[in-house]
């Protein structure tokens, strides 16, 4: 079932920055967000638990890949909630 | 390691380790993992530690990325998130690497 994505200002600011600096990367991130919205477990996202982080109410945090087969792939951090059918996008960040 | 002795408070006034050195600490230590230190006076300090899976170390070793995630989590705790519209139309984008 499709989800609604709720962006924290941190993630939103990364989107805004990419609009100005890297349109190709922006498209990849947008595609990732589109896939997340449709199906967070889509195989190309390689979504997995990120055990060393928890959400503000102890939510399990997940990491999804923006790019496949790229060593320094960008990542999206998110968790389920708040509420049913919502995913919170915590941050969108490059892997060094 | 910083040890803040002034912040210690009694949890149990009199507890006795069994013959194998086991103590029951109760809720204060439930499901936690510790490094155990002892000094010359025989005082034992339990220092909480968190295990980080190897595949997640990249984030903890990268101050910028970690700060970004921590800011996002803090903003989430403060309820600052907002809906930016649907991204579903981007899911089928063909993107060349």
N, CA and C atoms of all chains as a GROMACS GRO file, in nm:
protein
  579
    1UNK      N    1   0.085  -0.120   0.000
    1UNK     CA    2   0.000   0.000   0.000
    1UNK      C    3   0.088   0.125   0.000
    2UNK      N    4   0.061   0.221  -0.085
    2UNK     CA    5   0.145   0.342  -0.089
    2UNK      C    6   0.144   0.416   0.044
    3UNK      N    7   0.254   0.478   0.072
    3UNK     CA    8   0.268   0.555   0.196
    3UNK      C    9   0.277   0.704   0.164
    4UNK      N   10   0.256   0.782   0.266
    4UNK     CA   11   0.278   0.927   0.254
    4UNK      C   12   0.413   0.957   0.318
    5UNK      N   13   0.494   1.034   0.251
    5UNK     CA   14   0.627   1.066   0.304
    5UNK      C   15   0.624   1.199   0.379
    6UNK      N   16   0.670   1.195   0.502
    6UNK     CA   17   0.680   1.318   0.581
    6UNK      C   18   0.828   1.354   0.595
    7UNK      N   19   0.865   1.467   0.543
    7UNK     CA   20   1.007   1.507   0.540
    7UNK      C   21   1.042   1.595   0.659
    8UNK      N   22   1.151   1.559   0.725
    8UNK     CA   23   1.206   1.651   0.824
    8UNK      C   24   1.280   1.762   0.750
    9UNK      N   25   1.291   1.881   0.810
    9UNK     CA   26   1.360   1.992   0.743
    9UNK      C   27   1.499   1.956   0.694
   10UNK      N   28   1.567   1.868   0.768
   10UNK     CA   29   1.701   1.825   0.727
   10UNK      C   30   1.697   1.757   0.590
   11UNK      N   31   1.603   1.668   0.571
   11UNK     CA   32   1.592   1.597   0.443
   11UNK      C   33   1.542   1.693   0.334
   12UNK      N   34   1.450   1.778   0.371
   12UNK     CA   35   1.398   1.875   0.273
   12UNK      C   36   1.509   1.968   0.225
   13UNK      N   37   1.596   2.008   0.315
   13UNK     CA   38   1.703   2.100   0.275
   13UNK      C   39   1.801   2.032   0.180
   14UNK      N   40   1.819   1.902   0.197
   14UNK     CA   41   1.907   1.829   0.104
   14UNK      C   42   1.844   1.827  -0.036
   15UNK      N   43   1.714   1.806  -0.042
   15UNK     CA   44   1.646   1.811  -0.172
   15UNK      C   45   1.663   1.949  -0.236
   16UNK      N   46   1.648   2.051  -0.157
   16UNK     CA   47   1.662   2.188  -0.210
   16UNK      C   48   1.804   2.212  -0.259
   17UNK      N   49   1.901   2.161  -0.184
   17UNK     CA   50   2.041   2.179  -0.224
   17UNK      C   51   2.068   2.106  -0.355
   18UNK      N   52   2.017   1.985  -0.369
   18UNK     CA   53   2.039   1.909  -0.492
   18UNK      C   54   1.974   1.977  -0.612
   19UNK      N   55   1.861   2.044  -0.589
   19UNK     CA   56   1.796   2.117  -0.700
   19UNK      C   57   1.889   2.222  -0.758
   20UNK      N   58   1.976   2.276  -0.672
   20UNK     CA   59   2.066   2.383  -0.716
   20UNK      C   60   2.202   2.331  -0.762
   21UNK      N   61   2.239   2.212  -0.716
   21UNK     CA   62   2.377   2.171  -0.737
   21UNK      C   63   2.395   2.043  -0.819
   22UNK      N   64   2.298   1.954  -0.819
   22UNK     CA   65   2.321   1.824  -0.882
   22UNK      C   66   2.187   1.763  -0.926
   23UNK      N   67   2.143   1.802  -1.046
   23UNK     CA   68   2.011   1.759  -1.092
   23UNK      C   69   2.006   1.608  -1.118
   24UNK      N   70   2.118   1.552  -1.158
   24UNK     CA   71   2.121   1.408  -1.182
   24UNK      C   72   2.100   1.331  -1.051
   25UNK      N   73   2.171   1.375  -0.949
   25UNK     CA   74   2.155   1.311  -0.819
   25UNK      C   75   2.014   1.335  -0.766
   26UNK      N   76   1.963   1.454  -0.790
   26UNK     CA   77   1.826   1.484  -0.746
   26UNK      C   78   1.726   1.385  -0.806
   27UNK      N   79   1.742   1.357  -0.936
   27UNK     CA   80   1.650   1.262  -1.001
   27UNK      C   81   1.659   1.124  -0.936
   28UNK      N   82   1.781   1.084  -0.904
   28UNK     CA   83   1.799   0.953  -0.840
   28UNK      C   84   1.732   0.951  -0.702
   29UNK      N   85   1.748   1.061  -0.630
   29UNK     CA   86   1.686   1.069  -0.498
   29UNK      C   87   1.533   1.070  -0.512
   30UNK      N   88   1.483   1.146  -0.608
   30UNK     CA   89   1.339   1.150  -0.629
   30UNK      C   90   1.284   1.012  -0.665
   31UNK      N   91   1.357   0.941  -0.750
   31UNK     CA   92   1.314   0.806  -0.786
   31UNK      C   93   1.310   0.716  -0.662
   32UNK      N   94   1.414   0.728  -0.580
   32UNK     CA   95   1.418   0.649  -0.456
   32UNK      C   96   1.298   0.681  -0.368
   33UNK      N   97   1.267   0.810  -0.356
   33UNK     CA   98   1.153   0.850  -0.272
   33UNK      C   99   1.022   0.798  -0.332
   34UNK      N  100   1.014   0.799  -0.464
   34UNK     CA  101   0.895   0.746  -0.530
   34UNK      C  102   0.879   0.597  -0.503
   35UNK      N  103   0.990   0.524  -0.509
   35UNK     CA  104   0.984   0.380  -0.480
   35UNK      C  105   0.950   0.356  -0.333
   36UNK      N  106   1.009   0.438  -0.246
   36UNK     CA  107   0.978   0.425  -0.103
   36UNK      C  108   0.829   0.446  -0.078
   37UNK      N  109   0.775   0.545  -0.147
   37UNK     CA  110   0.633   0.577  -0.129
   37UNK      C  111   0.546   0.459  -0.174
   38UNK      N  112   0.586   0.397  -0.284
   38UNK     CA  113   0.509   0.285  -0.337
   38UNK      C  114   0.528   0.156  -0.257
   39UNK      N  115   0.657   0.128  -0.229
   39UNK     CA  116   0.690   0.002  -0.164
   39UNK      C  117   0.826   0.011  -0.098
   40UNK      N  118   0.830   0.035   0.033
   40UNK     CA  119   0.959   0.052   0.102
   40UNK      C  120   1.051  -0.069   0.090
   41UNK      N  121   0.993  -0.183   0.053
   41UNK     CA  122   1.074  -0.305   0.041
   41UNK      C  123   1.106  -0.337  -0.105
   42UNK      N  124   1.093  -0.238  -0.192
   42UNK     CA  125   1.129  -0.261  -0.332
   42UNK      C  126   1.276  -0.307  -0.338
   43UNK      N  127   1.304  -0.414  -0.412
   43UNK     CA  128   1.440  -0.471  -0.411
   43UNK      C  129   1.551  -0.371  -0.443
   44UNK      N  130   1.526  -0.277  -0.534
   44UNK     CA  131   1.634  -0.187  -0.573
   44UNK      C  132   1.672  -0.090  -0.461
   45UNK      N  133   1.587  -0.078  -0.361
   45UNK     CA  134   1.619   0.013  -0.250
   45UNK      C  135   1.717  -0.051  -0.150
   46UNK      N  136   1.724  -0.183  -0.154
   46UNK     CA  137   1.809  -0.256  -0.059
   46UNK      C  138   1.784  -0.211   0.085
   47UNK      N  139   1.659  -0.191   0.116
   47UNK     CA  140   1.623  -0.142   0.250
   47UNK      C  141   1.662  -0.243   0.357
   48UNK      N  142   1.724  -0.193   0.462
   48UNK     CA  143   1.756  -0.279   0.575
   48UNK      C  144   1.753  -0.199   0.705
   49UNK      N  145   1.738  -0.272   0.814
   49UNK     CA  146   1.736  -0.208   0.946
   49UNK      C  147   1.869  -0.138   0.970
   50UNK      N  148   1.864  -0.027   1.040
   50UNK     CA  149   1.986   0.040   1.084
   50UNK      C  150   1.983   0.035   1.237
   51UNK      N  151   2.040  -0.072   1.291
   51UNK     CA  152   2.018  -0.106   1.431
   51UNK      C  153   2.074  -0.008   1.532
   52UNK      N  154   2.174   0.071   1.491
   52UNK     CA  155   2.235   0.162   1.589
   52UNK      C  156   2.161   0.294   1.601
   53UNK      N  157   2.050   0.309   1.530
   53UNK     CA  158   1.967   0.429   1.543
   53UNK      C  159   1.824   0.388   1.578
   54UNK      N  160   1.756   0.474   1.652
   54UNK     CA  161   1.613   0.455   1.676
   54UNK      C  162   1.544   0.589   1.660
   55UNK      N  163   1.416   0.584   1.628
   55UNK     CA  164   1.336   0.705   1.614
   55UNK      C  165   1.307   0.765   1.751
   56UNK      N  166   1.244   0.882   1.752
   56UNK     CA  167   1.217   0.952   1.878
   56UNK      C  168   1.127   0.874   1.973
   57UNK      N  169   1.049   0.784   1.920
   57UNK     CA  170   0.965   0.699   2.005
   57UNK      C  171   1.005   0.552   1.990
   58UNK      N  172   1.136   0.532   1.977
   58UNK     CA  173   1.195   0.399   1.968
   58UNK      C  174   1.158   0.326   1.839
   59UNK      N  175   1.118   0.402   1.737
   59UNK     CA  176   1.088   0.339   1.609
   59UNK      C  177   1.215   0.277   1.550
   60UNK      N  178   1.198   0.169   1.479
   60UNK     CA  179   1.308   0.106   1.408
   60UNK      C  180   1.343   0.194   1.288
   61UNK      N  181   1.471   0.225   1.273
   61UNK     CA  182   1.516   0.311   1.162
   61UNK      C  183   1.568   0.223   1.048
   62UNK      N  184   1.537   0.264   0.927
   62UNK     CA  185   1.580   0.190   0.809
   62UNK      C  186   1.670   0.278   0.722
   63UNK      N  187   1.754   0.209   0.645
   63UNK     CA  188   1.842   0.274   0.549
   63UNK      C  189   1.807   0.218   0.411
   64UNK      N  190   1.784   0.306   0.315
   64UNK     CA  191   1.760   0.263   0.177
   64UNK      C  192   1.862   0.327   0.086
   65UNK      N  193   1.899   0.254  -0.018
   65UNK     CA  194   2.002   0.300  -0.111
   65UNK      C  195   1.942   0.385  -0.222
   66UNK      N  196   2.008   0.494  -0.253
   66UNK     CA  197   1.965   0.576  -0.366
   66UNK      C  198   2.018   0.517  -0.497
   67UNK      N  199   2.135   0.456  -0.491
   67UNK     CA  200   2.197   0.403  -0.612
   67UNK      C  201   2.237   0.258  -0.590
   68UNK      N  202   2.233   0.182  -0.697
   68UNK     CA  203   2.282   0.044  -0.692
   68UNK      C  204   2.424   0.038  -0.746
   69UNK      N  205   2.498  -0.058  -0.698
   69UNK     CA  206   2.631  -0.086  -0.752
   69UNK      C  207   2.721   0.037  -0.753
   70UNK      N  208   2.702   0.124  -0.658
   70UNK     CA  209   2.786   0.242  -0.646
   70UNK      C  210   2.846   0.242  -0.506
   71UNK      N  211   2.976   0.237  -0.493
   71UNK     CA  212   3.037   0.228  -0.360
   71UNK      C  213   2.996   0.342  -0.268
   72UNK      N  214   2.993   0.464  -0.322
   72UNK     CA  215   2.958   0.580  -0.240
   72UNK      C  216   2.813   0.620  -0.262
   73UNK      N  217   2.726   0.523  -0.258
   73UNK     CA  218   2.585   0.551  -0.285
   73UNK      C  219   2.525   0.640  -0.178
   74UNK      N  220   2.438   0.729  -0.221
   74UNK     CA  221   2.365   0.808  -0.123
   74UNK      C  222   2.264   0.719  -0.052
   75UNK      N  223   2.227   0.760   0.068
   75UNK     CA  224   2.136   0.680   0.150
   75UNK      C  225   2.020   0.767   0.199
   76UNK      N  226   1.908   0.702   0.218
   76UNK     CA  227   1.792   0.768   0.279
   76UNK      C  228   1.764   0.697   0.411
   77UNK      N  229   1.754   0.774   0.518
   77UNK     CA  230   1.720   0.720   0.649
   77UNK      C  231   1.575   0.755   0.680
   78UNK      N  232   1.502   0.656   0.727
   78UNK     CA  233   1.359   0.677   0.750
   78UNK      C  234   1.305   0.579   0.853
   79UNK      N  235   1.184   0.607   0.899
   79UNK     CA  236   1.115   0.509   0.986
   79UNK      C  237   0.965   0.515   0.959
   80UNK      N  238   0.898   0.412   1.002
   80UNK     CA  239   0.752   0.407   0.988
   80UNK      C  240   0.686   0.497   1.092
   81UNK      N  241   0.595   0.583   1.046
   81UNK     CA  242   0.521   0.670   1.136
   81UNK      C  243   0.555   0.815   1.109
   82UNK      N  244   0.493   0.911   1.176
   82UNK     CA  245   0.392   0.888   1.281
   82UNK      C  246   0.258   0.851   1.220
   83UNK      N  247   0.196   0.754   1.279
   83UNK     CA  248   0.065   0.712   1.232
   83UNK      C  249   0.075   0.611   1.118
   84UNK      N  250  -0.036   0.552   1.089
   84UNK     CA  251  -0.041   0.449   0.986
   84UNK      C  252  -0.023   0.511   0.847
   85UNK      N  253   0.048   0.441   0.762
   85UNK     CA  254   0.062   0.485   0.624
   85UNK      C  255   0.155   0.602   0.603
   86UNK      N  256   0.233   0.635   0.703
   86UNK     CA  257   0.327   0.748   0.692
   86UNK      C  258   0.470   0.696   0.711
   87UNK      N  259   0.560   0.745   0.628
   87UNK     CA  260   0.704   0.721   0.649
   87UNK      C  261   0.769   0.855   0.678
   88UNK      N  262   0.849   0.860   0.783
   88UNK     CA  263   0.924   0.981   0.814
   88UNK      C  264   1.062   0.973   0.750
   89UNK      N  265   1.091   1.069   0.664
   89UNK     CA  266   1.223   1.077   0.603
   89UNK      C  267   1.310   1.162   0.694
   90UNK      N  268   1.408   1.098   0.756
   90UNK     CA  269   1.493   1.167   0.854
   90UNK      C  270   1.601   1.249   0.784
   91UNK      N  271   1.672   1.183   0.696
   91UNK     CA  272   1.785   1.250   0.630
   91UNK      C  273   1.818   1.178   0.500
   92UNK      N  274   1.875   1.254   0.409
   92UNK     CA  275   1.924   1.201   0.281
   92UNK      C  276   2.070   1.243   0.275
   93UNK      N  277   2.158   1.145   0.273
   93UNK     CA  278   2.299   1.181   0.291
   93UNK      C  279   2.391   1.096   0.205
   94UNK      N  280   2.501   1.156   0.160
   94UNK     CA  281   2.598   1.075   0.086
   94UNK      C  282   2.676   0.984   0.178
   95UNK      N  283   2.709   0.868   0.125
   95UNK     CA  284   2.800   0.778   0.194
   95UNK      C  285   2.941   0.823   0.154
   96UNK      N  286   3.028   0.845   0.250
   96UNK     CA  287   3.161   0.898   0.216
   96UNK      C  288   3.243   0.800   0.133
   97UNK      N  289   3.748   0.839   2.884
   97UNK     CA  290   3.616   0.822   2.944
   97UNK      C  291   3.598   0.923   3.057
   98UNK      N  292   3.490   0.995   3.056
   98UNK     CA  293   3.460   1.088   3.164
   98UNK      C  294   3.374   1.017   3.269
   99UNK      N  295   3.417   1.024   3.392
   99UNK     CA  296   3.337   0.964   3.499
   99UNK      C  297   3.290   1.075   3.590
  100UNK      N  298   3.162   1.084   3.606
  100UNK     CA  299   3.104   1.192   3.686
  100UNK      C  300   3.063   1.136   3.822
  101UNK      N  301   3.161   1.125   3.913
  101UNK     CA  302   3.133   1.064   4.043
  101UNK      C  303   3.025   1.140   4.119
  102UNK      N  304   3.022   1.270   4.097
  102UNK     CA  305   2.927   1.348   4.175
  102UNK      C  306   2.782   1.315   4.140
  103UNK      N  307   2.763   1.249   4.026
  103UNK     CA  308   2.627   1.218   3.984
  103UNK      C  309   2.577   1.082   4.033
  104UNK      N  310   2.665   1.005   4.097
  104UNK     CA  311   2.621   0.873   4.145
  104UNK      C  312   2.522   0.887   4.259
  105UNK      N  313   2.427   0.795   4.263
  105UNK     CA  314   2.333   0.790   4.375
  105UNK      C  315   2.311   0.643   4.408
  106UNK      N  316   2.280   0.612   4.533
  106UNK     CA  317   2.261   0.472   4.570
  106UNK      C  318   2.140   0.412   4.498
  107UNK      N  319   2.159   0.291   4.449
  107UNK     CA  320   2.048   0.217   4.390
  107UNK      C  321   2.006   0.105   4.484
  108UNK      N  322   2.107   0.041   4.542
  108UNK     CA  323   2.083  -0.062   4.644
  108UNK      C  324   2.184  -0.039   4.756
  109UNK      N  325   2.139  -0.038   4.879
  109UNK     CA  326   2.230  -0.011   4.991
  109UNK      C  327   2.314  -0.134   5.026
  110UNK      N  328   2.258  -0.250   5.006
  110UNK     CA  329   2.330  -0.371   5.050
  110UNK      C  330   2.291  -0.487   4.959
  111UNK      N  331   2.379  -0.519   4.868
  111UNK     CA  332   2.351  -0.631   4.779
  111UNK      C  333   2.472  -0.723   4.780
  112UNK      N  334   2.448  -0.848   4.762
  112UNK     CA  335   2.552  -0.947   4.783
  112UNK      C  336   2.571  -1.030   4.656
  113UNK      N  337   2.694  -1.033   4.608
  113UNK     CA  338   2.722  -1.116   4.490
  113UNK      C  339   2.721  -1.263   4.531
  114UNK      N  340   2.676  -1.349   4.442
  114UNK     CA  341   2.675  -1.492   4.475
  114UNK      C  342   2.813  -1.553   4.452
  115UNK      N  343   2.823  -1.682   4.468
  115UNK     CA  344   2.955  -1.747   4.461
  115UNK      C  345   3.020  -1.735   4.324
  116UNK      N  346   2.940  -1.702   4.222
  116UNK     CA  347   2.997  -1.683   4.086
  116UNK      C  348   3.012  -1.535   4.052
  117UNK      N  349   2.994  -1.450   4.150
  117UNK     CA  350   3.015  -1.307   4.129
  117UNK      C  351   2.897  -1.236   4.066
  118UNK      N  352   2.783  -1.299   4.066
  118UNK     CA  353   2.666  -1.240   4.001
  118UNK      C  354   2.586  -1.152   4.097
  119UNK      N  355   2.548  -1.036   4.046
  119UNK     CA  356   2.464  -0.943   4.119
  119UNK      C  357   2.337  -0.917   4.037
  120UNK      N  358   2.228  -0.898   4.105
  120UNK     CA  359   2.107  -0.858   4.034
  120UNK      C  360   2.088  -0.708   4.055
  121UNK      N  361   2.085  -0.636   3.944
  121UNK     CA  362   2.075  -0.490   3.954
  121UNK      C  363   1.934  -0.438   3.928
  122UNK      N  364   1.848  -0.521   3.874
  122UNK     CA  365   1.709  -0.480   3.853
  122UNK      C  366   1.690  -0.396   3.728
  123UNK      N  367   1.581  -0.322   3.727
  123UNK     CA  368   1.539  -0.248   3.607
  123UNK      C  369   1.645  -0.152   3.554
  124UNK      N  370   1.726  -0.098   3.643
  124UNK     CA  371   1.823   0.004   3.602
  124UNK      C  372   1.923  -0.051   3.501
  125UNK      N  373   1.941  -0.184   3.502
  125UNK     CA  374   2.041  -0.244   3.412
  125UNK      C  375   1.978  -0.340   3.312
  126UNK      N  376   1.847  -0.344   3.307
  126UNK     CA  377   1.779  -0.444   3.224
  126UNK      C  378   1.817  -0.430   3.076
  127UNK      N  379   1.860  -0.543   3.018
  127UNK     CA  380   1.890  -0.553   2.874
  127UNK      C  381   1.999  -0.456   2.829
  128UNK      N  382   2.084  -0.413   2.920
  128UNK     CA  383   2.193  -0.325   2.880
  128UNK      C  384   2.324  -0.402   2.877
  129UNK      N  385   2.418  -0.347   2.804
  129UNK     CA  386   2.549  -0.408   2.792
  129UNK      C  387   2.651  -0.312   2.854
  130UNK      N  388   2.749  -0.369   2.927
  130UNK     CA  389   2.843  -0.283   2.999
  130UNK      C  390   2.988  -0.325   2.977
  131UNK      N  391   3.072  -0.223   2.988
  131UNK     CA  392   3.214  -0.248   3.010
  131UNK      C  393   3.232  -0.238   3.162
  132UNK      N  394   3.310  -0.328   3.219
  132UNK     CA  395   3.324  -0.332   3.365
  132UNK      C  396   3.465  -0.288   3.403
  133UNK      N  397   3.473  -0.187   3.488
  133UNK     CA  398   3.604  -0.137   3.532
  133UNK      C  399   3.612  -0.146   3.684
  134UNK      N  400   3.732  -0.166   3.732
  134UNK     CA  401   3.751  -0.172   3.876
  134UNK      C  402   3.873  -0.087   3.913
  135UNK      N  403   3.870  -0.024   4.030
  135UNK     CA  404   3.984   0.057   4.072
  135UNK      C  405   4.054  -0.009   4.191
  136UNK      N  406   4.159   0.054   4.241
  136UNK     CA  407   4.239  -0.006   4.349
  136UNK      C  408   4.160  -0.020   4.478
  137UNK      N  409   4.055   0.057   4.492
  137UNK     CA  410   3.973   0.047   4.613
  137UNK      C  411   3.868  -0.063   4.600
  138UNK      N  412   3.868  -0.132   4.488
  138UNK     CA  413   3.771  -0.240   4.469
  138UNK      C  414   3.634  -0.191   4.423
  139UNK      N  415   3.627  -0.065   4.391
  139UNK     CA  416   3.500  -0.013   4.341
  139UNK      C  417   3.483  -0.056   4.195
  140UNK      N  418   3.364  -0.099   4.163
  140UNK     CA  419   3.335  -0.149   4.029
  140UNK      C  420   3.246  -0.048   3.958
  141UNK      N  421   3.284  -0.016   3.837
  141UNK     CA  422   3.203   0.077   3.757
  141UNK      C  423   3.148   0.004   3.634
  142UNK      N  424   3.021   0.016   3.613
  142UNK     CA  425   2.958  -0.039   3.494
  142UNK      C  426   2.938   0.074   3.396
  143UNK      N  427   3.006   0.067   3.286
  143UNK     CA  428   3.001   0.174   3.186
  143UNK      C  429   2.918   0.123   3.066
  144UNK      N  430   2.799   0.180   3.044
  144UNK     CA  431   2.715   0.129   2.935
  144UNK      C  432   2.784   0.142   2.800
  145UNK      N  433   2.774   0.040   2.720
  145UNK     CA  434   2.829   0.044   2.585
  145UNK      C  435   2.721   0.000   2.487
  146UNK      N  436   2.735   0.048   2.366
  146UNK     CA  437   2.642   0.012   2.260
  146UNK      C  438   2.721  -0.053   2.148
  147UNK      N  439   2.674  -0.166   2.104
  147UNK     CA  440   2.741  -0.233   1.993
  147UNK      C  441   2.690  -0.176   1.861
  148UNK      N  442   2.781  -0.141   1.774
  148UNK     CA  443   2.742  -0.090   1.644
  148UNK      C  444   2.782  -0.192   1.538
  149UNK      N  445   2.686  -0.242   1.461
  149UNK     CA  446   2.722  -0.338   1.356
  149UNK      C  447   2.824  -0.277   1.261
  150UNK      N  448   2.913  -0.360   1.212
  150UNK     CA  449   3.022  -0.312   1.127
  150UNK      C  450   2.971  -0.236   1.005
  151UNK      N  451   2.863  -0.284   0.947
  151UNK     CA  452   2.814  -0.220   0.824
  151UNK      C  453   2.755  -0.081   0.852
  152UNK      N  454   2.734  -0.049   0.981
  152UNK     CA  455   2.680   0.083   1.017
  152UNK      C  456   2.788   0.180   1.065
  153UNK      N  457   2.909   0.130   1.078
  153UNK     CA  458   3.017   0.215   1.130
  153UNK      C  459   3.044   0.336   1.043
  154UNK      N  460   3.019   0.322   0.912
  154UNK     CA  461   3.049   0.434   0.822
  154UNK      C  462   2.980   0.562   0.869
  155UNK      N  463   2.856   0.548   0.919
  155UNK     CA  464   2.782   0.666   0.963
  155UNK      C  465   2.846   0.726   1.089
  156UNK      N  466   2.879   0.640   1.185
  156UNK     CA  467   2.933   0.687   1.312
  156UNK      C  468   3.075   0.742   1.296
  157UNK      N  469   3.140   0.704   1.187
  157UNK     CA  470   3.274   0.757   1.161
  157UNK      C  471   3.272   0.877   1.068
  158UNK      N  472   3.154   0.923   1.032
  158UNK     CA  473   3.142   1.036   0.942
  158UNK      C  474   3.061   1.147   1.009
  159UNK      N  475   3.132   1.246   1.066
  159UNK     CA  476   3.064   1.348   1.146
  159UNK      C  477   2.953   1.422   1.071
  160UNK      N  478   2.976   1.452   0.944
  160UNK     CA  479   2.875   1.528   0.869
  160UNK      C  480   2.748   1.448   0.849
  161UNK      N  481   2.764   1.324   0.805
  161UNK     CA  482   2.646   1.240   0.782
  161UNK      C  483   2.574   1.212   0.913
  162UNK      N  484   2.651   1.185   1.018
  162UNK     CA  485   2.590   1.157   1.148
  162UNK      C  486   2.514   1.278   1.199
  163UNK      N  487   2.574   1.396   1.185
  163UNK     CA  488   2.507   1.518   1.231
  163UNK      C  489   2.377   1.539   1.154
  164UNK      N  490   2.378   1.509   1.025
  164UNK     CA  491   2.258   1.526   0.944
  164UNK      C  492   2.146   1.434   0.995
  165UNK      N  493   2.181   1.308   1.020
  165UNK     CA  494   2.081   1.213   1.068
  165UNK      C  495   2.031   1.254   1.207
  166UNK      N  496   2.123   1.297   1.291
  166UNK     CA  497   2.082   1.337   1.427
  166UNK      C  498   1.993   1.462   1.425
  167UNK      N  499   2.024   1.554   1.332
  167UNK     CA  500   1.935   1.671   1.319
  167UNK      C  501   1.796   1.627   1.275
  168UNK      N  502   1.792   1.536   1.179
  168UNK     CA  503   1.663   1.486   1.131
  168UNK      C  504   1.584   1.418   1.242
  169UNK      N  505   1.653   1.340   1.324
  169UNK     CA  506   1.584   1.272   1.434
  169UNK      C  507   1.533   1.373   1.537
  170UNK      N  508   1.615   1.474   1.565
  170UNK     CA  509   1.573   1.577   1.660
  170UNK      C  510   1.451   1.653   1.607
  171UNK      N  511   1.454   1.685   1.478
  171UNK     CA  512   1.340   1.754   1.418
  171UNK      C  513   1.215   1.667   1.422
  172UNK      N  514   1.234   1.537   1.401
  172UNK     CA  515   1.120   1.445   1.408
  172UNK      C  516   1.062   1.445   1.550
  173UNK      N  517   1.151   1.446   1.649
  173UNK     CA  518   1.105   1.448   1.789
  173UNK      C  519   1.026   1.575   1.818
  174UNK      N  520   1.060   1.682   1.748
  174UNK     CA  521   0.992   1.810   1.770
  174UNK      C  522   0.872   1.828   1.678
  175UNK      N  523   0.842   1.725   1.600
  175UNK     CA  524   0.724   1.730   1.512
  175UNK      C  525   0.735   1.830   1.400
  176UNK      N  526   0.854   1.844   1.344
  176UNK     CA  527   0.875   1.947   1.241
  176UNK      C  528   0.858   1.896   1.099
  177UNK      N  529   0.823   1.769   1.084
  177UNK     CA  530   0.810   1.714   0.949
  177UNK      C  531   0.691   1.770   0.873
  178UNK      N  532   0.700   1.761   0.739
  178UNK     CA  533   0.585   1.804   0.660
  178UNK      C  534   0.578   1.725   0.530
  179UNK      N  535   0.460   1.719   0.477
  179UNK     CA  536   0.434   1.646   0.354
  179UNK      C  537   0.470   1.736   0.237
  180UNK      N  538   0.546   1.684   0.140
  180UNK     CA  539   0.588   1.764   0.025
  180UNK      C  540   0.518   1.722  -0.102
  181UNK      N  541   0.411   1.646  -0.089
  181UNK     CA  542   0.342   1.595  -0.207
  181UNK      C  543   0.394   1.457  -0.243
  182UNK      N  544   0.326   1.396  -0.338
  182UNK     CA  545   0.362   1.260  -0.376
  182UNK      C  546   0.487   1.258  -0.465
  183UNK      N  547   0.569   1.156  -0.444
  183UNK     CA  548   0.686   1.132  -0.529
  183UNK      C  549   0.665   1.012  -0.621
  184UNK      N  550   0.543   0.959  -0.620
  184UNK     CA  551   0.516   0.836  -0.695
  184UNK      C  552   0.548   0.851  -0.843
  185UNK      N  553   0.531   0.972  -0.896
  185UNK     CA  554   0.554   0.991  -1.040
  185UNK      C  555   0.700   0.972  -1.079
  186UNK      N  556   0.789   0.976  -0.978
  186UNK     CA  557   0.932   0.961  -1.007
  186UNK      C  558   0.978   0.814  -1.002
  187UNK      N  559   0.892   0.728  -0.952
  187UNK     CA  560   0.934   0.589  -0.928
  187UNK      C  561   0.975   0.519  -1.057
  188UNK      N  562   0.918   0.558  -1.169
  188UNK     CA  563   0.947   0.489  -1.295
  188UNK      C  564   1.048   0.565  -1.381
  189UNK      N  565   1.112   0.664  -1.326
  189UNK     CA  566   1.213   0.739  -1.402
  189UNK      C  567   1.323   0.646  -1.452
  190UNK      N  568   1.360   0.662  -1.576
  190UNK     CA  569   1.476   0.590  -1.628
  190UNK      C  570   1.598   0.681  -1.610
  191UNK      N  571   1.694   0.635  -1.536
  191UNK     CA  572   1.812   0.718  -1.507
  191UNK      C  573   1.937   0.643  -1.548
  192UNK      N  574   2.017   0.709  -1.629
  192UNK     CA  575   2.144   0.648  -1.668
  192UNK      C  576   2.250   0.680  -1.564
  193UNK      N  577   2.331   0.580  -1.531
  193UNK     CA  578   2.441   0.604  -1.438
  193UNK      C  579   2.560   0.665  -1.509
   0.00000   0.00000   0.00000
